[in-house]
Amino acid sequence: GAVVSQHPSRVICKSGTSVKIECRSLDFQATTMFWYRQFPKKSLMLMATSNEGSKATYEQGVEKDKFLINHASLTLSTLTVTSAHPEDSSFYICSARGGGNSPLHFGNGTRLTVT
Amino acid sequence: GENVEQHPSTLSVQEGDSAVIKCTYSDSASNYFPWYKQELGKRPQLIIDIRSNVGEKKDQRIAVTLNKTAKHFSLHITETQPEDSAVYFCAASISGGFKTIFGAGTRLFVKA
C-alpha cells in the first residue's frame, strides 16, 4: 500500500530558530499533500494544502510566512516553521493522496517542542 | 466550507459490547467519508471508508452507514476488544484530491 514517510519524528529547538519537516511519498506520486497540526487530545487541524509546482493553499488563520511550504517534486513536500515560538509546539502530520479516489495516507508525524 | 461534527467525544464500553460513533457534515458536495483510528503517538490509520453512492459498508466487526439526505454517517464496531481502544476520527471530502476535513475525534475505551 501507499507509504508516506515523515522526518524527523521528534525535534526540539530554541525560540527564534527555524525547523524543517519533510514529507515523502515513497511508492507513489502525490501532486497534492496536506499538512495538519494536532494538539493533545484534539483533532487534526488542516493547515495547508501543498501543491506540486505551485504555491500552497493555506487555511484561514494559518500564517503563510510562518509556516513555509515547498512542494518541489511529486514525492516531497516540506514544512518550515520559521522563528519558532513555544506556542508552535505541537504534533505536525502530513498526508498524501495516491491519486483519483484513493484515501489519505499519513506520515508518522513530527512532535515539535520549542523551548 | 465543510464542517464535520462528531459525537460522542468519549465512549466507554465493556468488552464484547458494540460501539457507535456518529458524525454529521455540512457540505452536500462531499462524497467520500473515511474513518481513521489513531493510537497514542501514532499516525491515523484508515479503517473503513464509504462513498456517497453506497448506504452501508461492512468489514468484519466494523460497519459504516451513510444517510446522504440527513448528511450524517456512523461507525459501528461490534464485539469490541481492548485493542479497539483508540481515538477514532470521521472525515468528509470531495474525492479527486480535495482537502479532507476531520471530526473532533472520539476516544473509545474498551474495558476488559
Contacts between the chains, C-beta under 8 A, distances in Angstrom:
chain1	res1	chain2	res2	distance
A	31	B	97	7.2
A	32	B	97	5.0
A	34	B	99	6.3
A	34	B	100	7.1
A	36	B	102	8.0
A	41	B	107	7.4
A	42	B	104	7.3
A	42	B	105	7.3
A	43	B	89	6.4
A	43	B	102	5.1
A	43	B	103	6.5
A	43	B	104	4.5
A	43	B	105	4.9
A	44	B	44	7.1
A	44	B	89	6.7
A	44	B	102	4.6
A	46	B	99	5.9
A	46	B	100	7.6
A	46	B	101	6.8
A	46	B	102	7.7
A	49	B	99	5.5
A	93	B	43	6.6
A	93	B	44	7.7
A	95	B	100	7.8
A	97	B	97	5.7
A	99	B	97	7.5
A	100	B	95	7.7
A	100	B	96	7.2
A	101	B	32	6.7
A	101	B	51	7.4
A	101	B	95	4.4
A	101	B	96	7.0
A	103	B	34	5.3
A	103	B	46	5.0
A	103	B	49	5.8
A	104	B	34	7.0
A	104	B	46	7.3
A	104	B	91	8.0
A	104	B	100	5.6
A	105	B	46	7.6
A	106	B	36	8.0
A	106	B	43	4.2
A	106	B	44	5.1
A	106	B	45	7.7
A	107	B	43	6.4
A	108	B	42	7.2
A	108	B	43	5.1
A	109	B	41	8.0
A	109	B	42	7.8
A	109	B	43	5.9
